[in-house]
Amino acid sequence: MDPLELGSIAAIILVFFLWGPQKIPELARMVAQARREFDNASREFQKVSTEIQNGTSPFLAPSTPVKAAAAALALPQTPQRAVPPSAQPSSKTGDQLLIEAARRLGIPTGGKTREQIQQDIIAMAQHNQPSGGSQASSAGDPAP
């Protein structure tokens, strides 16, 4: 007999004596469940990895606070027609867009995480946001 066959037989006999015939089906179910979970995690990882490479991942899209901060700062929007199609980048990821927005606002991005850059943009937007009460009184309308 081959040493591999002898080792396999010895392992089966050892498992049988250690856990008994009642535990073997339960152990087999646990091994099968662990295998399924591993396969599902592998598929999910491949899917997310592909989305990140294609730039279609929702994890890389700018979050709502960043959009609100950009709107509050009223960043100048360049018309799409002003830039020739050949000069436009093919596709930018959410991280690239975030870094570009931070640089336009004069926020240093070196060594910062995505979340730190977002917080800096939000803080700048809140700092530069005009207070709502002074606008209503300056418009000449009486307060209700």
C-alpha positions as CSV (number, residue, x, y, z in Angstrom):
1,M,0.0,0.0,0.0
2,D,1.0,3.6,-0.7
3,P,2.0,5.6,2.4
4,L,-0.7,8.2,1.5
5,E,-3.4,5.5,1.5
6,L,-2.2,4.3,4.9
7,G,-2.2,7.8,6.3
8,S,-5.7,8.5,5.0
9,I,-7.0,5.2,6.6
10,A,-5.2,6.0,9.8
11,A,-6.8,9.5,9.9
12,I,-10.3,8.1,9.3
13,I,-9.9,5.5,12.1
14,L,-8.5,8.1,14.4
15,V,-11.5,10.5,13.8
16,F,-13.9,7.6,14.2
17,F,-12.4,6.7,17.6
18,L,-12.0,10.2,18.9
19,W,-15.5,11.5,18.1
20,G,-17.6,8.4,17.5
21,P,-20.0,7.6,14.7
22,Q,-22.6,10.1,16.0
23,K,-20.3,13.1,15.5
24,I,-19.0,12.3,12.1
25,P,-22.1,13.5,10.1
26,E,-22.1,16.7,12.3
27,L,-18.4,17.3,11.5
28,A,-19.0,16.8,7.8
29,R,-21.9,19.3,7.9
30,M,-19.6,21.9,9.6
31,V,-16.9,21.3,7.1
32,A,-19.3,21.7,4.2
33,Q,-20.8,24.9,5.7
34,A,-17.3,26.4,6.2
35,R,-16.5,25.6,2.6
36,R,-19.6,27.3,1.3
37,E,-18.9,30.4,3.4
38,F,-15.3,30.5,2.1
39,D,-16.5,30.1,-1.5
40,N,-19.1,32.9,-1.0
41,A,-16.5,35.2,0.5
42,S,-14.1,34.5,-2.4
43,R,-16.8,35.3,-4.9
44,E,-17.7,38.5,-3.1
45,F,-14.0,39.5,-2.9
46,Q,-13.6,38.9,-6.7
47,K,-16.7,41.0,-7.4
48,V,-15.6,43.9,-5.3
49,S,-12.1,43.7,-6.7
50,T,-13.4,43.8,-10.3
51,E,-15.7,46.8,-9.4
52,I,-12.8,48.7,-7.9
53,Q,-10.6,48.0,-11.0
54,N,-13.5,49.1,-13.3
55,G,-14.2,52.2,-11.1
56,T,-17.8,51.2,-10.6
57,S,-17.6,50.4,-6.9
58,P,-20.1,52.1,-4.6
59,F,-17.4,52.3,-2.0
60,L,-15.4,54.7,-4.1
61,A,-18.3,57.0,-5.0
62,P,-18.4,60.3,-3.2
63,S,-20.6,60.1,-0.1
64,T,-23.5,62.4,0.6
65,P,-21.7,64.6,3.1
66,V,-19.0,65.3,0.4
67,K,-21.7,66.3,-2.1
68,A,-23.4,68.5,0.5
69,A,-20.0,70.1,1.3
70,A,-19.3,70.8,-2.3
71,A,-22.8,72.3,-2.8
72,A,-22.3,74.5,0.3
73,L,-19.1,75.8,-1.0
74,A,-20.6,76.4,-4.4
75,L,-17.6,75.2,-6.3
76,P,-17.5,76.7,-9.8
77,Q,-18.9,74.2,-12.2
78,T,-17.3,74.2,-15.7
79,P,-19.8,73.5,-18.5
80,Q,-19.3,70.1,-20.1
81,R,-19.2,71.7,-23.6
82,A,-16.3,74.0,-22.6
83,V,-13.9,71.1,-22.4
84,P,-13.3,69.2,-25.6
85,P,-14.1,65.4,-25.3
86,S,-10.5,64.5,-26.1
87,A,-9.3,66.5,-23.0
88,Q,-11.7,64.9,-20.6
89,P,-10.3,62.0,-18.5
90,S,-11.8,58.6,-19.5
91,S,-13.0,57.8,-16.0
92,K,-12.0,58.8,-12.5
93,T,-12.5,56.9,-9.4
94,G,-14.2,58.3,-6.4
95,D,-10.9,58.7,-4.6
96,Q,-9.4,60.7,-7.5
97,L,-12.4,63.0,-7.6
98,L,-12.2,63.5,-3.8
99,I,-8.5,64.4,-4.0
100,E,-9.1,66.7,-6.9
101,A,-11.9,68.5,-5.0
102,A,-9.7,68.8,-1.9
103,R,-6.9,70.3,-3.9
104,R,-9.2,72.8,-5.6
105,L,-10.2,73.9,-2.1
106,G,-6.6,74.2,-0.9
107,I,-6.8,71.2,1.5
108,P,-3.6,69.2,1.8
109,T,-4.2,65.5,1.1
110,G,-0.8,63.9,1.6
111,G,-0.8,61.1,4.1
112,K,-4.6,61.4,4.9
113,T,-7.2,58.7,4.6
114,R,-10.4,59.1,2.5
115,E,-12.4,59.7,5.6
116,Q,-10.0,62.4,6.9
117,I,-10.2,64.2,3.5
118,Q,-14.0,64.1,3.6
119,Q,-14.0,65.5,7.1
120,D,-11.7,68.3,6.1
121,I,-14.0,69.2,3.2
122,I,-17.1,69.1,5.4
123,A,-15.4,71.2,8.1
124,M,-14.4,73.8,5.4
125,A,-18.0,73.8,4.0
126,Q,-19.5,74.3,7.5
127,H,-17.0,77.1,8.3
128,N,-17.6,79.0,5.0
129,Q,-21.4,78.5,5.1
130,P,-23.3,81.8,5.7
131,S,-25.7,81.8,8.6
132,G,-29.3,81.5,7.5
133,G,-30.7,84.2,9.9
134,S,-28.8,87.1,8.5
135,Q,-29.9,86.6,5.0
136,A,-33.6,86.7,5.9
137,S,-33.3,90.0,7.8
138,S,-31.2,91.6,5.0
139,A,-33.8,90.8,2.4
140,G,-36.2,93.2,4.0
141,D,-38.9,90.6,4.8
142,P,-40.2,90.7,8.3
143,A,-39.5,87.6,10.4
144,P,-42.6,85.5,11.0
